[in-house]
Amino acid sequence: MTIREKFEIPKRYSLWSYTLIAVGIISVILLYVTHGASNDEHERARFWSSLLQNSVFFLLVVNAGMFFLCATILAWGGWTTTFRRVSEAVASAVPVIGIICGVILLAIVFGNDHAIYHWAAPDDQLDEILKSKSGFLNKTFFTVWTVLTIALWSLLGKKIRSLSLSTDERKMSVEEGKIFQWKNTVWSALFLLVFALTVMSTTPWLWLMSIDAHWYSTMYSWYTFASTFVSGVALIALFVIYLKNKGYLEYTNEEHLQDLGKFMFAFSIFWCYLWFSQYMLIWYSNQPEETKYFEPRVEGPYRGIFFLNIIINFIAPLLLLMKRGAKRNYTTMTILAVVIIFGHWLDFFQMVHPANSRDHVPMMLYDLGVGLGFVGLIMLLVGRTLSKHPLVPKNHPFFKESVIHHT
């Protein structure tokens, strides 16, 4: 069997990438002209909310690619080896999207408008609740933690990527394989530690939950993680299917795709568990400072979007991915992957916008355009990364295990 080692970017793929990026840029310009350049603070916040929602969502999604890889490495799972370069390529978008996201976040915090982050206003404009949280919610801590978080995600991801590429140089002896796997495990564990201290705890509090600074939820970070992780797995599945359809990843088979489908199935259920638990715990406590968060989402204009989430992000994956054959079907997996990513993008929409637009749902067309721009950017960055090195680490110690993998 002839193995196609390197991905050659098709012209149509590049055309779609640049077209979507152009759509995103045009959407940003239109959104700025219609809202960002307004004299009204809340109109300007509409512009920044869209950039915030899309940049944070897609940054967390591509970073989930490295989390997926590191989690399987730490579990000594070899089944991902034949397509691990896809996960690495998805995570390679972190530095670029991280810079974009960081600039947007800091522009909001250090700007003169405080409609999004109320806690960023001068001290004399803060109420007692915000002042009591000032030790955590302040510009200095926000800046340091944001820069540190994005830098660590990028640097650790690059290190793990370099370890993977080192297997292309030559075959390793048994002893060299053990040393490689030890290094791989140590660096993966370090990434997961940073991931736990950021995505699974503090970072969603700062970037997203502090938009509604009077409200808090102890389940918020896990809720955010579940949403972006299942989207990240769906993104990996989309690229795997695309490459398979183009004749690449010859050693990746239906068994691998089925396991990706299992992750999409399982974490859709996990997301729903967190979605319901967060709502239920706040609903039955009936505390005004907590239930206020759900007013526009459950009883207000966002009610349709809020409950649509449960259909798109739980019921659809539950029913369509329950059968073994569905997880092995390229068409079904492609449709479900796109639906899951869109569904959780929609979830982030209702997480961000009600804080600034409580009485109405802003026109979503602009936000979709900005989101498509990020999709095009991810396609461009992932495609370029895949084309630079072999798609399969043939000298990896777990390569044979991945080739003969079956569920």
Phi and psi in degrees as a GROMACS rama.xvg file:
@    title "Ramachandran Plot"
@    xaxis  label "Phi"
@    yaxis  label "Psi"
@TYPE xy
-79.5757  127.297  THR-2
-100.803  126.409  ILE-3
-89.5837  102.117  ARG-4
-75.1113  -42.6049  GLU-5
-111.295  142.987  LYS-6
-80.8188  126.589  PHE-7
-101.862  118.856  GLU-8
-69.721  116.679  ILE-9
-67.3419  151.375  PRO-10
-61.48  -37.0141  LYS-11
-65.4483  -37.1114  ARG-12
-63.1096  -46.882  TYR-13
-63.0853  -40.2644  SER-14
-60.5506  -45.5988  LEU-15
-62.7539  -41.3158  TRP-16
-59.6444  -51.7489  SER-17
-69.0725  -32.7705  TYR-18
-64.6443  -45.5803  THR-19
-65.9047  -38.379  LEU-20
-61.9346  -41.7644  ILE-21
-62.4417  -41.0829  ALA-22
-59.9548  -41.9238  VAL-23
-63.7161  -44.4051  GLY-24
-64.2938  -44.0945  ILE-25
-61.8017  -40.3703  ILE-26
-63.9982  -40.4801  SER-27
-63.3686  -43.0836  VAL-28
-63.3392  -46.8705  ILE-29
-63.4312  -40.1313  LEU-30
-65.7757  -35.9857  LEU-31
-68.5729  -43.0333  TYR-32
-63.5914  -42.1359  VAL-33
-82.9504  -25.9187  THR-34
-132.484  -45.8857  HIS-35
-63.9238  -29.2895  GLY-36
-92.6147  5.5433  ALA-37
-70.1499  157.261  SER-38
-82.9975  -10.5567  ASN-39
-89.7162  130.486  ASP-40
-60.9986  -39.472  GLU-41
-73.2867  -29.5547  HIS-42
-67.0055  -42.0839  GLU-43
-65.4669  -34.9668  ARG-44
-64.3906  -30.2226  ALA-45
-60.2973  -41.0819  ARG-46
-64.2394  -49.657  PHE-47
-70.4248  -30.7777  TRP-48
-63.3471  -39.1386  SER-49
-64.945  -44.6174  SER-50
-64.8022  -39.7541  LEU-51
-63.1478  -50.0895  LEU-52
-57.7268  -50.2722  GLN-53
-70.2442  -42.902  ASN-54
-67.1492  -43.5348  SER-55
-66.5695  -44.5253  VAL-56
-59.9786  -52.2291  PHE-57
-72.3745  -27.33  PHE-58
-65.8187  -45.9405  LEU-59
-66.6574  -32.5344  LEU-60
-67.5963  -48.9469  VAL-61
-69.4236  -32.2593  VAL-62
-67.7187  -26.6114  ASN-63
-63.6327  -23.4715  ALA-64
-61.9253  -41.5119  GLY-65
-73.5281  -34.4807  MET-66
-61.919  -44.0636  PHE-67
-57.9992  -44.9191  PHE-68
-65.7618  -46.3942  LEU-69
-66.784  -36.3373  CYS-70
-64.264  -40.249  ALA-71
-72.3098  -33.7785  THR-72
-64.1986  -44.839  ILE-73
-66.5205  -28.3841  LEU-74
-85.3074  3.03289  ALA-75
55.2688  39.7094  TRP-76
-90.2376  116.419  GLY-77
-91.0615  -6.09195  GLY-78
-65.2776  -20.9994  TRP-79
-86.4758  -3.69927  THR-80
-60.3481  -39.3881  THR-81
-67.0296  -21.2656  THR-82
-126.699  19.234  PHE-83
-64.0761  -26.131  ARG-84
-66.0651  -23.1244  ARG-85
-69.5814  -45.3202  VAL-86
-61.3152  -40.8669  SER-87
-63.2683  -40.796  GLU-88
-66.0971  -39.9627  ALA-89
-60.7663  -44.9269  VAL-90
-69.4373  -19.0845  ALA-91
-66.6638  -14.4325  SER-92
-79.7665  -9.71033  ALA-93
-58.971  -48.8848  VAL-94
-58.6502  -43.7064  PRO-95
-69.3242  -51.9065  VAL-96
-67.3866  -30.7388  ILE-97
-63.2803  -41.3791  GLY-98
-63.9787  -44.8177  ILE-99
-59.8247  -47.8359  ILE-100
-63.9786  -42.7413  CYS-101
-60.8899  -42.5583  GLY-102
-63.013  -43.4429  VAL-103
-63.1422  -46.5875  ILE-104
-61.0803  -45.7941  LEU-105
-71.3188  -32.1574  LEU-106
-63.9561  -38.2305  ALA-107
-68.3599  -44.5905  ILE-108
-67.2798  -42.6676  VAL-109
-94.3322  2.21284  PHE-110
-75.001  172.889  GLY-111
-82.7602  -12.2971  ASN-112
-90.8133  142.83  ASP-113
-130.683  25.8988  HIS-114
-72.2231  -24.9458  ALA-115
-91.2579  -58.6733  ILE-116
-102.671  92.0255  TYR-117
-64.1021  -29.2003  HIS-118
-70.2725  -13.3065  TRP-119
-82.8873  -3.94169  ALA-120
-69.8396  160.303  ALA-121
-54.8231  152.806  PRO-122
-56.5074  -34.4228  ASP-123
-72.5117  -8.52381  ASP-124
-101.905  -0.161563  GLN-125
-91.9089  147.58  LEU-126
-87.3357  179.04  ASP-127
-65.4257  -35.5407  GLU-128
-65.3548  -44.2719  ILE-129
-68.9588  -35.2724  LEU-130
-65.6358  -34.2127  LYS-131
-69.6953  -18.7908  SER-132
-102.804  6.8335  LYS-133
-65.918  -21.5684  SER-134
-65.2636  -25.6713  GLY-135
-106.863  -43.5609  PHE-136
-93.6021  85.2493  LEU-137
-145.582  160.414  ASN-138
-63.1857  -38.1409  LYS-139
-65.113  -50.5617  THR-140
-62.5728  -42.9101  PHE-141
-58.0144  -46.7462  PHE-142
-65.4475  -50.1389  THR-143
-60.8556  -46.6254  VAL-144
-68.8214  -37.1781  TRP-145
-65.1986  -48.4756  THR-146
-63.9687  -43.9684  VAL-147
-63.227  -42.754  LEU-148
-60.911  -52.2974  THR-149
-64.6138  -38.6586  ILE-150
-64.8653  -43.7958  ALA-151
-67.4779  -41.3975  LEU-152
-57.9627  -44.6258  TRP-153
-68.3652  -47.5516  SER-154
-68.6466  -44.5179  LEU-155
-67.3031  -38.7724  LEU-156
-62.6873  -39.4072  GLY-157
-65.4573  -39.2914  LYS-158
-63.9288  -45.6314  LYS-159
-66.1567  -35.2749  ILE-160
-64.0187  -42.8622  ARG-161
-64.8074  -35.9039  SER-162
-63.3333  -40.3687  LEU-163
-64.1109  -42.6723  SER-164
-68.0471  -24.6233  LEU-165
-64.8025  -21.5496  SER-166
-73.6883  -12.6717  THR-167
-78.4276  -16.8971  ASP-168
-69.8931  -45.8122  GLU-169
-165.513  167.689  ARG-170
-71.8026  145.451  LYS-171
-106.344  145.08  MET-172
-73.7469  172.368  SER-173
-59.1087  -42.9198  VAL-174
-66.3681  -41.578  GLU-175
-64.6773  -35.8033  GLU-176
-64.1767  -38.8468  GLY-177
-65.1717  -41.816  LYS-178
-64.0774  -43.3127  ILE-179
-59.8372  -47.0255  PHE-180
-65.7862  -33.7737  GLN-181
-64.5818  -46.1713  TRP-182
-61.8442  -43.4003  LYS-183
-58.5083  -42.7552  ASN-184
-67.968  -42.8257  THR-185
-63.3912  -47.6325  VAL-186
-69.0758  -33.4485  TRP-187
-66.8191  -40.2746  SER-188
-63.6897  -37.8721  ALA-189
-66.2382  -40.7467  LEU-190
-62.7975  -43.6504  PHE-191
-65.3234  -32.9371  LEU-192
-63.9623  -46.7991  LEU-193
-63.6708  -40.4519  VAL-194
-61.2533  -41.7466  PHE-195
-65.1217  -35.9375  ALA-196
-81.1054  -9.04686  LEU-197
-116.113  -78.1584  THR-198
-61.9991  -38.2543  VAL-199
-88.3984  3.1205  MET-200
-147.075  -86.8295  SER-201
-77.9155  -38.958  THR-202
-61.5129  -45.9043  THR-203
-62.0457  -29.5483  PRO-204
-62.5257  -46.5681  TRP-205
-71.3147  -51.2229  LEU-206
-76.1247  -34.249  TRP-207
-120.253  -52.6137  LEU-208
-66.4345  -28.0413  MET-209
-73.0139  -5.68601  SER-210
-63.3329  -38.7156  ILE-211
-106.751  73.5638  ASP-212
-68.1863  -19.9031  ALA-213
-77.893  -17.7135  HIS-214
-104.566  152.772  TRP-215
-151.579  156.438  TYR-216
-143.922  129.262  SER-217
-73.4337  -10.9604  THR-218
-101.013  0.184257  MET-219
-62.1304  -44.7545  TYR-220
-66.5388  -39.9471  SER-221
-67.6612  -36.782  TRP-222
-61.411  -44.7897  TYR-223
-65.3813  -42.7129  THR-224
-59.8502  -48.87  PHE-225
-59.2522  -40.219  ALA-226
-63.9438  -45.9363  SER-227
-81.4615  -28.2182  THR-228
-69.5154  -45.6029  PHE-229
-65.6691  -31.3047  VAL-230
-68.7992  -38.2848  SER-231
-64.2515  -42.4498  GLY-232
-64.3151  -39.91  VAL-233
-62.268  -38.4048  ALA-234
-66.4698  -42.0161  LEU-235
-60.2642  -44.9482  ILE-236
-60.0005  -39.872  ALA-237
-61.7375  -43.9616  LEU-238
-70.2842  -36.3851  PHE-239
-61.8628  -46.5244  VAL-240
-63.9748  -41.2852  ILE-241
-61.3723  -46.5032  TYR-242
-65.8986  -38.6616  LEU-243
-62.8033  -41.8114  LYS-244
-65.7943  -24.1304  ASN-245
-92.3292  3.31183  LYS-246
91.2912  12.8433  GLY-247
-100.766  178.814  TYR-248
52.2363  54.2051  LEU-249
-62.1967  -28.4911  GLU-250
-85.479  -8.91267  TYR-251
-88.9052  129.569  THR-252
-129.006  -168.558  ASN-253
-63.8868  -26.6487  GLU-254
-63.3794  -43.6188  GLU-255
-66.1624  -43.0673  HIS-256
-63.5082  -38.1095  LEU-257
-62.2166  -39.2205  GLN-258
-68.6529  -34.9217  ASP-259
-63.3748  -39.6214  LEU-260
-63.0714  -35.046  GLY-261
-63.8493  -40.7942  LYS-262
-63.782  -42.8859  PHE-263
-62.5316  -40.2279  MET-264
-66.4136  -50.6184  PHE-265
-65.5744  -43.9726  ALA-266
-80.0684  -15.2563  PHE-267
-68.9946  -38.7031  SER-268
-67.9445  -41.55  ILE-269
-62.4893  -41.5635  PHE-270
-60.7106  -43.5565  TRP-271
-63.7176  -38.4936  CYS-272
-58.5355  -44.2501  TYR-273
-71.2735  -38.6116  LEU-274
-58.1081  -48.0966  TRP-275
-70.7664  -42.9822  PHE-276
-64.0286  -42.7678  SER-277
-61.9876  -44.1026  GLN-278
-67.5123  -46.5315  TYR-279
-62.2477  -44.9106  MET-280
-63.2863  -35.9844  LEU-281
-78.9452  -36.8095  ILE-282
-63.5031  -48.4123  TRP-283
-76.5193  -20.8254  TYR-284
-75.132  -29.0773  SER-285
52.6711  45.6192  ASN-286
-95.3529  125.036  GLN-287
-52.1887  -41.597  PRO-288
-68.8876  -18.3762  GLU-289
-98.9964  -43.7006  GLU-290
-68.8328  -19.939  THR-291
-58.8289  -32.6617  LYS-292
-61.6556  -35.5838  TYR-293
-90.0261  -7.73241  PHE-294
-55.9479  -56.9181  GLU-295
-70.8087  -19.2265  PRO-296
-88.3029  -31.702  ARG-297
-104.874  -37.3549  VAL-298
-113.885  -8.19314  GLU-299
-104.592  -155.804  GLY-300
-68.056  -18.1014  PRO-301
-91.7652  7.36972  TYR-302
-56.3416  -44.4237  ARG-303
-61.4985  -44.7827  GLY-304
-66.5976  -40.6865  ILE-305
-59.9415  -46.0628  PHE-306
-85.4482  -18.4066  PHE-307
-65.0364  -30.221  LEU-308
-55.8648  -41.0564  ASN-309
-66.9057  -30.2116  ILE-310
-75.3664  -48.4137  ILE-311
-72.1656  -44.0953  ILE-312
-92.858  -10.4865  ASN-313
-127.689  -58.0918  PHE-314
-64.7569  -44.8311  ILE-315
-61.8191  -51.7463  ALA-316
-62.8379  -36.5427  PRO-317
-62.408  -47.5808  LEU-318
-76.5011  -39.7429  LEU-319
-86.2156  -22.6099  LEU-320
-104.681  7.56729  LEU-321
-69.8644  -36.2704  MET-322
-81.0602  146.501  LYS-323
-61.4123  -42.431  ARG-324
-64.2614  -33.112  GLY-325
-64.4575  -35.551  ALA-326
-75.3097  -10.7281  LYS-327
-104.178  -4.09261  ARG-328
-92.6227  122.434  ASN-329
-60.6752  -43.3639  TYR-330
-65.0573  -48.3221  THR-331
-60.9336  -44.8394  THR-332
-65.2069  -38.1971  MET-333
-64.4207  -47.6797  THR-334
-61.4852  -46.708  ILE-335
-65.3569  -36.8265  LEU-336
-63.492  -44.1973  ALA-337
-64.8644  -42.9344  VAL-338
-61.6098  -43.324  VAL-339
-63.8666  -45.9489  ILE-340
-62.5796  -45.5041  ILE-341
-63.9761  -41.5741  PHE-342
-60.2404  -41.5757  GLY-343
-79.4794  -25.8314  HIS-344
-62.297  -41.4415  TRP-345
-64.5492  -36.568  LEU-346
-62.0844  -43.103  ASP-347
-65.4935  -32.8509  PHE-348
-58.6323  -47.3951  PHE-349
-78.8697  -10.1369  GLN-350
-79.8222  -30.5353  MET-351
-99.0752  -49.7812  VAL-352
-73.5621  -32.8993  HIS-353
-60.042  -24.243  PRO-354
-64.0689  -30.7083  ALA-355
-105.129  -27.0298  ASN-356
-125.993  73.7838  SER-357
-74.568  -29.0931  ARG-358
-93.3683  -8.09743  ASP-359
-157.123  156.268  HIS-360
-90.2293  120.218  VAL-361
-65.1831  154.132  PRO-362
-59.549  123.03  MET-363
-81.4795  -9.35203  MET-364
-60.4562  -41.7086  LEU-365
-61.6252  -45.1526  TYR-366
-65.0141  -38.9904  ASP-367
-62.9592  -39.8858  LEU-368
-62.4393  -44.454  GLY-369
-62.9092  -41.8554  VAL-370
-61.321  -41.4106  GLY-371
-64.091  -32.0887  LEU-372
-61.6601  -41.9331  GLY-373
-67.908  -36.3087  PHE-374
-60.8911  -45.0242  VAL-375
-62.0503  -40.1768  GLY-376
-64.1073  -42.4222  LEU-377
-62.9991  -44.0427  ILE-378
-57.9426  -43.8172  MET-379
-64.3287  -47.9129  LEU-380
-67.8036  -42.9737  LEU-381
-66.3209  -43.6282  VAL-382
-59.7054  -43.6194  GLY-383
-65.6201  -39.3699  ARG-384
-66.1877  -42.5779  THR-385
-64.8028  -28.6078  LEU-386
-82.4032  -11.1311  SER-387
-86.8728  -26.9728  LYS-388
-138.274  164.3  HIS-389
-55.4467  142.879  PRO-390
-75.6066  -17.0073  LEU-391
-126.67  124.554  VAL-392
-80.5103  82.165  PRO-393
-65.1263  -23.4606  LYS-394
-94.3827  8.25629  ASN-395
-66.7412  139.246  HIS-396
-57.024  -27.8593  PRO-397
-100.749  13.0882  PHE-398
-62.5817  -47.153  PHE-399
-61.3193  -41.19  LYS-400
-58.9261  -37.708  GLU-401
-71.5275  -36.7216  SER-402
-65.2419  -39.292  VAL-403
-92.9245  11.209  ILE-404
-61.5626  136.455  HIS-405
-146.916  151.004  HIS-406
